[in-house]
Every structure is written in structure tokens, then in C-alpha cells.
Amino acid sequence: MPEAERALAIDIGNSRICCGIFIGGQLNETWNYSTADPATASSHLNSLHNKYGRGLIAVSSVVPGVLPSIIEQWPNAKDKIFEVSASSQTLISGLYETMGSDRVANAAAAFKLHTLDAEAAVVIDFGTATTLTAVNNKGNFLGGMITLGLTKTFQALHYSTAQLPELSVQELENLSLSSPLAFDTQTAIERGCVIGHIGMVRYWLERALKSLPSKTTVVATGGLARLIAPAIKLFDHVDVNLTLKGIKIIGEAAADQVGQV
């Protein structure tokens, strides 16, 4: 298979390292690792590189220091990795220099995948941070918002108080939101934080959509998208792999410019 038909996208986030292999333009398989254990990610990525050969490798990292610790054990790929950033990409105009590379990737994916029949697209990424990123169908950045994600909200509530327990999002799988009222501490925290997050994002979108073109596609991504997005009822698409797709799109565009793929 020609190298141009293979791509490895790596998303180094604050909590997780997400990786995806694209074959023939389609996402073939994904893996997740803890950001706190980059050695495991490095070992697996090295084996993937050996298995799939020398295709495109594109990386987004919002955690300084993690990527070098991965590629130092990955000598065959060290000089072939494209790092996504606001300044290294060429698809989206108007990005600010310090913009997180995950949001840069989301902007590129929104532009390339979700503005074909729309004037603009807006992405809500439910990760360690919850973010909003908007672009139009000409590839112009239209602004965004950032706040604390649901996992970190649980942690902040626990560490900022003397008696409230620390909850995890894994405990939310069977959470019922049929009533906002709870009769024990854990359920009160769960419903309070989740319903609050739902209300916040819904208000974000209602306000943002008033400032965006009338035909705007709304997309949810991130690890908690499947949990929260259905309750908001404003999303046209839920794609938990949107960031990986954006990383691949930016890497391919850069490689095409210099004839590397």
C-alpha cells in the first residue's frame, strides 16, 4: 500500500494519549493510553510504525515534554513527525499563536468535514477542558470558549472542600437525570455537576449560534461527548474521533505542500 494511504495520528491530551491508524483515508483502529504513562504509548506506537511502514505521522500535544519522551524511544520515526500547532498548519486563518493544538485540529476537521453543506461549523470538545471552536466554510476561525471539563469539576469540588468525595465520570454510566433533585451526597454532586455542565454548554451554543451564520453545523467530540451531547439536543453530529481526523487532515495538507507523502 502506498505511503500516502497510511497515516498515524496521535493526540496527546492532559489525561489521555489517543492514537488512530488511517488506511486509505478511513480511520481503521484507535488506541488510548494514560498521559502519565508515555512509555507504554511509545512502545506500542513503535510497533505500529514497524507494522504499517512509513506513512504520515502527525501529532497534537497540549502537554509539553510528553512527545519528546515518546519519540526518544522511536528512532525510526523521529525526523518524520509533523507537529500540529496554530503556526504550523495552513488550512485555517485567524488562529492565535497560543491556541491549543487539539482545538487547531478540531477547527481543521470542522472546516474540511462539516462545512461542505453549511456556512460554518462549531465544535464542542468534552475533554479535560470543555471547549468551543468555530470556523466558517472559507477556513476562517470565528472564535471560541474554554472552561473546566466535567472530570476536573469533580476533582475541584473534592479538593476545595473538606468532606465532599471525589467522583469519577465512570460512575455516571447509569446516572438518571429524570429529576434534578437528589437525596444523598454522591447523587447530588453527580446531578448538580452534569446538569450544570449541560446547561452551560446549551447556553454557550445558544449564544454562539446567534453570532454565527444561520446554516451552522454543530458537532460534539471528546471523551464525554456521548454522555452529555444527547441531553443538549443541539448537536447535528457526535464524533469522538474528530480531533484525530483533524490531526491527520493538517498533517496531510502540510506533507502535500512539501511533497513528503
C-alpha positions as CSV (number, residue, x, y, z in Angstrom):
1,M,0.0,0.0,0.0
2,P,1.4,3.4,-0.9
3,E,2.6,5.5,2.0
4,A,0.1,8.3,1.2
5,E,-2.7,5.9,2.0
6,R,-1.5,5.3,5.6
7,A,-1.4,7.8,8.4
8,L,-0.8,7.6,12.2
9,A,-2.5,10.5,14.2
10,I,-1.6,11.0,17.8
11,D,-3.5,13.3,20.2
12,I,-1.6,13.9,23.5
13,G,-4.1,15.3,25.9
14,N,-4.0,16.3,29.5
15,S,-5.4,13.0,30.6
16,R,-5.1,10.6,27.7
17,I,-3.0,9.8,24.7
18,C,-5.3,8.9,21.8
19,C,-3.9,7.3,18.6
20,G,-5.5,6.3,15.4
21,I,-4.4,4.5,12.2
22,F,-5.9,5.7,9.0
23,I,-5.7,3.4,6.0
24,G,-7.0,4.6,2.6
25,G,-8.3,7.8,4.2
26,Q,-10.5,5.9,6.7
27,L,-9.9,5.5,10.5
28,N,-9.1,1.9,10.9
29,E,-8.3,1.4,14.6
30,T,-7.8,3.5,17.7
31,W,-5.9,3.1,21.0
32,N,-5.9,5.1,24.3
33,Y,-3.2,5.4,26.9
34,S,-2.7,7.4,30.1
35,T,-0.7,10.5,29.5
36,A,1.0,9.7,32.8
37,D,2.5,6.5,31.2
38,P,4.1,7.7,27.9
39,A,6.5,4.7,27.9
40,T,3.6,2.3,27.2
41,A,2.4,4.5,24.4
42,S,5.8,4.8,22.9
43,S,6.4,1.1,22.9
44,H,3.1,0.4,21.2
45,L,3.5,3.3,18.7
46,N,6.9,2.0,17.7
47,S,5.4,-1.4,17.0
48,L,2.6,0.2,14.9
49,H,5.2,2.2,12.9
50,N,7.1,-1.0,12.2
51,K,3.9,-2.9,11.3
52,Y,2.3,-0.3,9.0
53,G,5.5,1.1,7.5
54,R,6.5,4.7,6.9
55,G,3.3,6.6,6.3
56,L,2.4,10.1,7.6
57,I,2.8,10.7,11.3
58,A,1.1,13.7,12.7
59,V,0.9,14.7,16.4
60,S,-1.0,17.2,18.5
61,S,0.2,17.7,22.1
62,V,-1.1,20.0,24.8
63,V,1.3,18.6,27.4
64,P,4.9,19.9,27.0
65,G,7.5,17.2,27.5
66,V,5.4,14.2,26.7
67,L,6.1,14.0,23.0
68,P,9.9,14.0,23.4
69,S,9.7,11.2,25.9
70,I,7.7,9.2,23.4
71,I,9.9,9.7,20.3
72,E,13.2,9.3,22.1
73,Q,12.3,5.5,22.1
74,W,11.1,5.7,18.5
75,P,14.3,6.5,16.5
76,N,12.9,5.4,13.1
77,A,10.2,8.0,13.1
78,K,11.9,10.9,15.0
79,D,12.6,13.0,11.9
80,K,9.3,12.3,10.2
81,I,6.8,13.5,12.7
82,F,4.7,16.6,11.9
83,E,3.6,18.6,15.0
84,V,0.3,20.3,14.8
85,S,0.1,23.9,16.0
86,A,-1.6,27.2,15.1
87,S,1.6,28.3,13.3
88,S,2.5,25.0,11.6
89,Q,-0.9,24.5,9.9
90,T,-2.1,26.2,6.7
91,L,-5.8,25.4,6.5
92,I,-7.3,27.8,9.0
93,S,-6.7,31.5,9.1
94,G,-7.0,33.8,12.1
95,L,-5.8,31.3,14.8
96,Y,-3.9,32.9,17.7
97,E,-0.4,31.7,18.4
98,T,-1.1,30.1,21.8
99,M,-4.2,28.2,20.7
100,G,-4.2,24.6,21.9
101,S,-3.2,22.1,19.1
102,D,-6.3,20.0,19.9
103,R,-8.5,22.9,19.1
104,V,-6.5,23.6,16.0
105,A,-7.2,20.1,14.9
106,N,-10.9,20.4,15.7
107,A,-11.0,23.6,13.6
108,A,-9.4,21.8,10.6
109,A,-11.7,18.8,10.9
110,A,-14.8,21.0,11.2
111,F,-13.8,23.0,8.2
112,K,-13.0,20.1,6.0
113,L,-15.7,17.6,7.1
114,H,-18.6,19.7,8.3
115,T,-18.9,22.9,6.2
116,L,-19.4,21.2,2.8
117,D,-23.2,21.9,3.0
118,A,-23.0,24.7,5.7
119,E,-21.8,28.2,6.1
120,A,-19.9,27.4,9.3
121,A,-19.3,24.7,11.9
122,V,-18.9,24.8,15.7
123,V,-17.2,22.0,17.7
124,I,-17.8,21.4,21.4
125,D,-15.0,19.2,22.8
126,F,-15.8,17.5,26.1
127,G,-12.4,16.6,27.5
128,T,-10.3,17.6,30.4
129,A,-11.3,21.1,29.4
130,T,-14.6,21.8,27.6
131,T,-14.0,24.0,24.6
132,L,-16.0,25.6,21.8
133,T,-14.3,26.3,18.4
134,A,-16.0,27.8,15.4
135,V,-14.9,28.1,11.8
136,N,-16.6,29.1,8.6
137,N,-16.7,27.4,5.2
138,K,-13.8,29.7,4.0
139,G,-11.5,28.3,6.6
140,N,-11.7,31.4,8.9
141,F,-11.5,31.0,12.7
142,L,-14.6,32.6,14.2
143,G,-13.7,32.3,17.9
144,G,-14.3,30.1,20.8
145,M,-14.6,29.5,24.6
146,I,-12.9,27.3,27.2
147,T,-13.9,26.2,30.7
148,L,-13.2,23.3,33.1
149,G,-14.3,19.9,31.9
150,L,-16.6,17.6,33.9
151,T,-13.8,15.3,35.3
152,K,-11.8,18.3,36.6
153,T,-15.0,19.8,38.0
154,F,-15.5,16.7,40.2
155,Q,-11.8,16.9,41.3
156,A,-12.0,20.7,42.1
157,L,-15.1,20.2,44.2
158,H,-13.4,17.4,46.2
159,Y,-10.1,19.2,46.7
160,S,-11.7,22.5,47.5
161,T,-13.9,21.1,50.3
162,A,-13.4,19.2,53.5
163,Q,-16.0,16.4,53.2
164,L,-17.2,16.1,49.6
165,P,-16.0,12.8,48.0
166,E,-14.1,12.7,44.7
167,L,-16.3,11.2,41.9
168,S,-15.2,9.8,38.5
169,V,-17.1,10.0,35.2
170,Q,-17.1,6.2,35.1
171,E,-19.7,6.4,37.9
172,L,-22.0,8.3,35.7
173,E,-22.9,5.4,33.3
174,N,-26.2,4.7,34.9
175,L,-27.0,8.2,36.1
176,S,-30.6,9.2,35.8
177,L,-31.4,12.8,35.1
178,S,-35.2,12.4,35.2
179,S,-35.2,14.5,38.3
180,P,-32.6,17.2,39.2
181,L,-33.2,16.6,42.9
182,A,-31.1,14.1,44.9
183,F,-31.3,12.6,48.4
184,D,-27.7,11.6,49.0
185,T,-24.3,13.4,48.6
186,Q,-22.9,11.4,45.7
187,T,-26.1,11.7,43.6
188,A,-26.4,15.4,44.5
189,I,-22.8,16.0,43.1
190,E,-23.4,13.9,40.0
191,R,-26.7,15.6,39.1
192,G,-25.5,19.0,40.1
193,C,-22.3,18.9,38.0
194,V,-23.8,17.1,35.0
195,I,-26.9,19.1,34.8
196,G,-24.9,22.3,35.3
197,H,-22.5,21.3,32.5
198,I,-25.4,20.5,30.2
199,G,-27.0,23.9,30.9
200,M,-23.7,25.7,30.5
201,V,-22.9,24.2,27.1
202,R,-26.5,24.6,25.9
203,Y,-26.3,28.3,26.8
204,W,-22.9,28.6,25.1
205,L,-24.3,27.2,21.9
206,E,-27.5,29.3,22.0
207,R,-25.4,32.4,22.4
208,A,-22.8,31.4,19.9
209,L,-25.3,30.4,17.2
210,K,-26.8,33.9,17.4
211,S,-23.4,35.2,16.3
212,L,-22.7,32.6,13.6
213,P,-24.3,32.1,10.1
214,S,-27.8,30.7,10.1
215,K,-26.6,27.4,8.5
216,T,-24.1,26.2,11.1
217,T,-23.3,22.6,11.8
218,V,-22.9,21.7,15.5
219,V,-20.5,18.8,16.3
220,A,-19.6,17.2,19.6
221,T,-16.4,15.4,20.3
222,G,-14.2,14.3,23.2
223,G,-14.3,11.5,25.8
224,L,-17.6,12.7,27.4
225,A,-19.4,13.6,24.2
226,R,-21.7,10.5,24.2
227,L,-22.7,11.2,27.8
228,I,-23.5,14.9,27.6
229,A,-24.4,15.7,24.0
230,P,-27.7,13.8,23.8
231,A,-29.1,15.8,26.7
232,I,-28.4,19.1,25.0
233,K,-30.3,18.3,21.8
234,L,-28.5,20.9,19.7
235,F,-25.9,18.7,18.0
236,D,-26.0,17.6,14.4
237,H,-23.2,15.1,14.9
238,V,-21.3,13.3,17.6
239,D,-17.8,12.2,16.5
240,V,-15.5,11.1,19.4
241,N,-12.6,10.8,16.9
242,L,-12.9,14.3,15.3
243,T,-9.6,15.5,16.8
244,L,-7.7,12.5,15.4
245,K,-9.2,13.2,12.0
246,G,-8.2,16.9,12.2
247,I,-4.7,16.0,13.1
248,K,-4.5,13.7,10.1
249,I,-6.0,16.4,7.8
250,I,-3.5,19.0,8.9
251,G,-0.6,16.6,8.6
252,E,-1.6,15.6,5.1
253,A,-2.0,19.2,4.0
254,A,1.5,20.0,5.3
255,A,3.0,17.0,3.7
256,D,1.4,17.7,0.3
257,Q,2.9,21.2,0.4
258,V,6.4,19.8,0.7
259,G,5.9,16.6,-1.3
260,Q,6.6,14.3,1.6
261,V,3.6,11.9,1.0
